[in-house]
């Protein structure tokens, strides 16, 4: 007799981390084309920090179960799914629903995790790794010898982006607070202190002719500085609006402003390009193509981990039931790497 029960975290509304609720229930059964993943590791992303404030661009209505991605073992398969998938470790990008002991996922959306990579290691590289890989190689198409700027070079996406860029032979300028500079230098990154320095002026000193790409998750007014740092032929990749995380008012407005700037800059004859990157782009219109690209790119990221091109930065591991502590820690700005939740 199966005595397992479902344990999941519910975000009931705009609450402090302590307002998250733990709910118990029956483990779901897979339908046709679905699998049930027994979660081994999920994580705290910037998205959940925005969601608890009601600030994520297209979050579902409250209440819901957060959790942007997860890694675990396929526990049960539905009709039409290859039975051999049961018992294998997989990763999945889900946007919501990952903060649960058991997660129902379409089988076509899971990506195998290679042997030798444990669940927590893999978890640090699902949304962060795919985002970094696609922005670097698909959007900006960075090549060896180019100079790029990575804002928040010690952050979840930024730290992976820095490592992938260095592996690709790029010169990397990274913004971060001073306590992270020694670690960045060890990776061959030129660090810039965004708290104490005129960031744009310092980057111009390091790259007088401009840079080939800027990766900006901050948004707000600073996006204009990022655009002005580009050399002719350069690319700006905006992928968030961290500067407006604690703002009141419309959650859509900061993103719409960024999209408006991107459209305007691209309409002007200035030999530079701007993009607003969204990991979910293309999913609604071409789901099979989206899935194939996600699988290919996450497989590349896992291969980079196995080669030693990137490392799995685990800031801390806490049980799912201590999600409030995990969220507080992730939001503190004091840790490097990803805060991982285990079932």
C-alpha positions in Angstrom: 0.0 0.0 0.0 1.4 3.5 -1.0 1.5 5.6 2.2 3.1 8.6 0.5 1.4 11.9 0.7 1.7 15.1 -1.3 3.4 18.0 0.5 3.2 21.3 -1.3 3.8 25.0 -0.5 1.0 27.4 -1.2 1.4 31.1 -1.8 -2.0 32.4 -0.6 -1.5 36.1 -1.5 0.9 39.0 -1.1 2.6 37.7 2.1 5.9 37.8 3.9 7.8 34.5 3.6 6.3 33.3 6.9 2.9 33.6 5.3 3.6 30.7 2.9 1.4 27.7 3.8 2.2 23.9 3.8 -0.6 21.8 2.4 -0.9 18.0 2.5 -2.9 15.9 0.1 -3.0 12.8 -2.1 -0.2 12.2 -4.6 -1.6 12.9 -8.1 -2.0 10.2 -10.7 -0.5 10.8 -14.2 -2.9 11.2 -17.1 -2.2 10.4 -20.7 1.2 11.8 -21.8 2.1 12.7 -18.2 4.5 11.7 -15.6 4.7 12.2 -11.8 8.1 13.4 -10.7 9.1 12.7 -7.1 10.8 16.0 -6.4 14.4 15.7 -5.1 15.4 19.4 -5.5 13.7 22.6 -6.4 14.9 26.1 -5.8 14.3 29.7 -5.0 14.5 31.9 -8.1 14.1 35.6 -8.5 10.7 34.9 -10.0 9.3 33.6 -6.6 10.6 36.7 -4.9 8.6 38.7 -7.3 5.5 36.4 -7.1 5.1 36.8 -3.4 4.9 40.5 -3.9 2.5 40.1 -6.8 5.1 41.5 -9.1 5.8 38.7 -11.6 4.6 39.7 -15.1 2.3 36.8 -15.8 1.9 34.9 -12.5 -1.4 33.1 -11.9 -4.0 34.4 -9.5 -3.5 33.6 -5.8 -3.5 31.1 -4.3 -1.1 28.8 -6.2 2.0 26.6 -5.7 5.2 28.4 -6.7 8.4 26.7 -7.9 9.9 27.6 -11.3 11.8 24.4 -11.9 12.7 21.0 -10.3 14.8 17.9 -10.5 13.6 14.5 -9.4 12.9 10.9 -10.3 10.0 9.8 -12.5 7.7 7.8 -10.1 4.8 7.0 -12.4 4.0 7.2 -16.1 0.7 7.8 -17.8 -0.8 6.2 -20.9 1.2 6.7 -24.0 4.5 7.4 -22.1 7.5 5.1 -22.5 7.4 3.0 -19.3 11.2 2.9 -19.2 11.1 6.6 -18.1 10.1 5.4 -14.6 13.0 5.5 -12.2 15.1 8.0 -14.3 16.2 11.3 -12.9 14.9 14.3 -14.9 14.7 18.1 -14.9 11.7 20.2 -15.7 11.0 23.9 -16.2 7.4 24.5 -15.0 7.1 28.2 -14.0 4.8 27.3 -11.1 4.2 24.1 -9.2 7.7 23.0 -8.4 7.5 23.5 -4.6 5.9 20.2 -4.0 7.0 16.7 -3.1 5.3 15.3 -6.3 4.8 17.2 -9.5 2.6 16.3 -12.5 4.4 17.2 -15.8 3.9 16.4 -19.5 6.4 13.7 -20.4 7.5 15.8 -23.4 8.7 18.5 -21.1 11.2 16.5 -19.0 14.9 16.5 -19.8 17.1 13.6 -18.6 19.8 14.4 -16.1 23.1 12.6 -16.9 24.6 10.1 -14.5 27.0 11.6 -12.1 25.1 14.9 -11.6 23.1 14.9 -8.3 19.7 16.5 -8.0 20.9 19.6 -6.2 23.7 20.3 -8.7 21.3 19.9 -11.6 18.7 22.1 -10.0 21.1 25.1 -9.9 21.4 24.9 -13.7 17.8 24.4 -14.9 16.2 27.8 -15.3 19.5 29.7 -14.6 21.5 27.5 -17.0 19.0 27.5 -19.8 18.5 31.3 -19.5 22.3 32.0 -19.5 23.0 29.6 -22.4 20.2 30.9 -24.6 21.0 34.6 -24.0 24.7 34.0 -24.7 24.6 31.6 -27.7 21.2 32.1 -29.3 20.4 35.8 -28.6 23.7 37.7 -28.4 25.7 35.0 -30.3 28.9 35.9 -28.3 32.2 34.8 -29.9 35.7 34.3 -28.7 37.6 37.6 -28.3 34.5 39.7 -27.7 34.0 41.8 -24.6 30.8 41.6 -22.6 29.2 43.1 -19.5 27.3 40.9 -17.1 25.3 42.8 -14.5 24.9 40.9 -11.2 27.8 38.6 -12.1 27.5 36.7 -8.8 23.8 36.1 -9.1 21.9 33.0 -10.1 21.9 33.6 -13.9 24.9 36.0 -13.9 27.3 33.5 -12.3 26.4 30.8 -14.9 26.6 33.4 -17.7 30.0 34.5 -16.6 31.4 30.9 -16.7 29.8 30.0 -20.0 31.2 33.3 -21.5 34.7 32.6 -20.3 34.5 29.0 -21.6 33.5 30.5 -25.0 36.6 32.8 -24.9 35.0 36.1 -24.2 36.4 38.9 -22.0 34.0 39.5 -19.2 33.3 42.6 -17.1 31.1 41.8 -14.2 29.2 44.1 -11.8 28.8 42.9 -8.2 29.3 44.2 -4.7 32.9 44.3 -3.5 32.7 41.1 -1.4 32.3 39.0 -4.5 35.2 40.6 -6.4 38.0 38.2 -5.4 35.9 35.2 -6.5 35.2 36.9 -9.8 38.8 37.7 -10.4 39.7 34.0 -9.9 37.4 33.3 -12.8 39.1 35.8 -15.0 36.4 38.4 -14.7 37.1 42.2 -14.4 34.9 43.2 -11.5 33.1 46.6 -11.1 31.5 47.6 -7.8 28.0 48.7 -8.6 27.5 50.2 -5.1 30.6 52.5 -4.9 31.7 53.2 -8.5 30.2 55.0 -11.4 29.5 51.8 -13.2 29.2 53.2 -16.7 32.3 55.4 -16.4 34.4 52.5 -15.0 33.2 50.1 -17.8 34.2 52.7 -20.4 37.7 52.8 -18.9 37.9 49.1 -19.3 36.4 49.1 -22.8 36.9 52.5 -24.4 35.5 51.4 -27.7 32.4 50.0 -26.2 31.4 46.4 -25.5 29.9 43.7 -27.8 27.1 42.7 -25.4 25.5 43.7 -22.2 23.3 41.4 -20.1 21.0 43.4 -17.9 18.5 41.9 -15.4 18.1 45.2 -13.5 15.9 47.2 -15.9 14.7 50.6 -14.7 16.6 53.7 -15.6 19.9 51.9 -15.7 18.9 50.1 -19.0 19.8 53.3 -20.8 23.4 53.2 -19.5 23.6 49.6 -20.6 22.5 50.6 -24.2 25.0 53.4 -24.3 27.9 51.0 -23.4 27.5 49.1 -26.7 30.0 49.3 -29.5 28.7 49.4 -33.1 27.3 46.0 -33.8 26.7 45.3 -30.1 23.8 43.6 -28.5 21.8 44.5 -25.3 19.9 41.6 -23.7 17.4 42.7 -21.1 16.0 39.9 -19.1 14.3 41.3 -16.1 13.4 44.3 -13.9 15.0 43.6 -10.6 15.1 47.3 -9.8 11.3 47.4 -9.6 10.9 44.3 -7.4 9.6 46.3 -4.4 7.6 48.9 -6.3 3.9 49.3 -6.0 1.5 49.6 -8.9 1.2 47.6 -12.1 3.4 44.6 -12.4 3.2 44.8 -16.2 4.3 48.4 -16.5 8.1 47.9 -15.9 8.2 45.1 -18.5 6.1 47.1 -21.0 8.5 50.0 -20.6 11.4 47.8 -21.3 9.7 46.3 -24.4 8.9 49.9 -25.6 12.6 50.9 -25.3 13.7 47.8 -27.1 11.3 48.4 -29.9 12.3 52.1 -30.2 16.1 51.3 -30.1 15.7 48.7 -32.8 13.7 51.1 -35.0 16.5 53.6 -35.0 19.4 53.3 -37.5 22.2 52.9 -34.9 23.9 49.6 -35.8 23.1 48.1 -32.4 20.4 45.6 -31.3 18.3 45.2 -28.2 16.3 42.2 -27.1 14.0 41.4 -24.2 14.7 37.8 -23.4 12.0 35.5 -22.1 12.7 31.9 -21.5 9.1 31.0 -22.5 9.2 32.8 -25.8 7.7 30.7 -28.6 6.1 28.1 -26.3 2.5 29.1 -27.1 3.0 29.2 -30.9 5.4 26.3 -31.5 5.4 24.0 -28.5 7.4 21.1 -30.1 10.1 23.5 -31.3 10.2 25.1 -27.9 10.6 21.7 -26.2 13.3 20.6 -28.6 15.3 23.8 -28.0 14.9 23.6 -24.3 16.1 19.9 -24.2 19.1 20.7 -26.5 20.2 23.7 -24.5 19.8 22.2 -21.0 21.7 19.1 -22.3 24.5 21.5 -23.4 24.5 23.1 -19.9 24.7 19.7 -18.2 27.6 18.8 -20.5 29.3 22.0 -19.5 29.0 21.1 -15.9 30.5 17.6 -16.6 33.4 19.3 -18.4 34.1 21.7 -15.6 33.2 24.8 -17.7 30.6 25.7 -15.1 30.1 24.7 -11.5 27.0 24.0 -9.5 26.7 26.8 -6.9 24.6 25.7 -4.0 24.2 28.5 -1.5 22.3 26.3 1.0 20.0 23.3 1.0 16.9 23.3 3.2 13.8 20.9 3.4 10.7 22.0 1.6 8.9 22.6 4.9 11.5 25.4 5.8 10.6 27.3 2.6 10.2 30.6 4.6 13.8 30.4 5.8 14.9 29.6 2.3 13.1 32.5 0.8 14.5 34.9 3.4 18.0 33.7 2.7 17.6 34.0 -1.0 16.3 37.5 -0.7 19.0 38.6 1.8 21.6 39.2 -0.9 24.2 37.7 1.3 24.7 34.3 -0.5 26.3 33.3 -3.7 24.6 30.6 -5.7 21.2 29.0 -5.5 19.1 28.2 -2.4 17.8 24.7 -3.0 14.8 23.0 -1.4 14.8 19.3 -0.9 11.7 17.1 -0.5 
